[in-house]
Amino acid sequence: MSQNPDESSKAAAPVPGPGTKADVRRTVRRERRRRAAVGHLDTDLTDAHRLARSAADVAGLVPGVECIGAYLAAPGEPDPAEAIAAWHAAGLRVLLPVSGRDRVLEWVEWTPSVRVAQGKNAPVPEPVGAQPAQPADLDLVVVPALQVGHDGTRLGQGGGYYDTFLAAYPQLPTVACVFADEVVAAVPSDPWDATLDAVWTEEGVRHLPL
């Protein structure tokens, strides 16, 4: 069957790149909402449990690790909650971020009794009334992301908090936490976007670049 000119021109179009940040963010957020709504067929194995299976591998990224930074997952995000509990049970300190003013992350100590509420400066769950901590104590930080490129470039939510924090601590070892299908060949990026050292998914931990 012959093609009309419009069909031929579409077939000859070049393969698009990763798209704009806004485009990719919309796509990933939509997929995360779908994932959260559908859930896993294996209801006994949650995303948090899948991640927790490799919690020791995350800690092992830094020999002699004593203090790990993590985060409280918003709906649809990969959830490190069980890993956080496992690290704490193993005697490690766990610090969590609180979104301050001017895109500054403040850090507090996590304990099993910590209270959680939506942040005042960012629409994410954050600890309330926890003991303040110094980010200089961190040996490793788990960084939330929407996608991670094979070269380690992180695509975040766009708030700028982690870009600001990581720029202030350039030597701090980092591991992105995303779903396995969010590790992609390339992500749209700007010069200020952080490049991370490893990626942690429900399938395990891998060093970056791939």
GIVENCOR-V801424 format. One record per backbone hydrogen bond with DSSP energy under -0.5 kcal/mol. NH is the residue of the N-H (numbers start at 1). CO is the residue of the C=O. If there is no record, write none. Layout:
{{NH & CO} {NH & CO}}
This chain:
{{8 & 4} {9 & 5} {10 & 6} {11 & 7} {12 & 8} {13 & 10} {24 & 20} {25 & 21} {26 & 22} {27 & 23} {28 & 24} {29 & 25} {30 & 26} {31 & 27} {32 & 28} {33 & 29} {34 & 30} {35 & 31} {36 & 32} {37 & 33} {38 & 34} {39 & 35} {43 & 41} {45 & 42} {46 & 44} {50 & 46} {51 & 47} {52 & 48} {53 & 49} {54 & 51} {55 & 52} {58 & 54} {59 & 55} {60 & 56} {61 & 58} {62 & 59} {63 & 61} {65 & 62} {68 & 93} {69 & 140} {70 & 95} {73 & 71} {77 & 74} {80 & 78} {84 & 80} {85 & 81} {86 & 82} {87 & 83} {88 & 84} {89 & 85} {90 & 86} {91 & 88} {92 & 87} {93 & 66} {95 & 68} {96 & 108} {97 & 70} {98 & 106} {100 & 98} {100 & 104} {103 & 100} {104 & 101} {106 & 98} {106 & 104} {107 & 133} {108 & 96} {109 & 131} {110 & 94} {114 & 111} {115 & 128} {117 & 126} {119 & 124} {124 & 122} {126 & 117} {128 & 115} {133 & 107} {135 & 133} {137 & 134} {138 & 135} {139 & 67} {140 & 67} {141 & 173} {142 & 69} {143 & 141} {143 & 175} {144 & 142} {145 & 177} {146 & 155} {147 & 155} {148 & 182} {149 & 153} {150 & 184} {150 & 185} {152 & 149} {154 & 194} {155 & 147} {156 & 154} {164 & 160} {165 & 161} {166 & 162} {167 & 163} {168 & 164} {168 & 165} {169 & 165} {172 & 169} {173 & 139} {175 & 141} {176 & 198} {177 & 143} {178 & 176} {178 & 200} {182 & 179} {183 & 180} {184 & 148} {184 & 182} {193 & 190} {196 & 152} {196 & 194} {197 & 174} {198 & 174} {199 & 206} {200 & 176} {201 & 204} {204 & 201} {206 & 199} {208 & 197} {209 & 150} {210 & 150}}
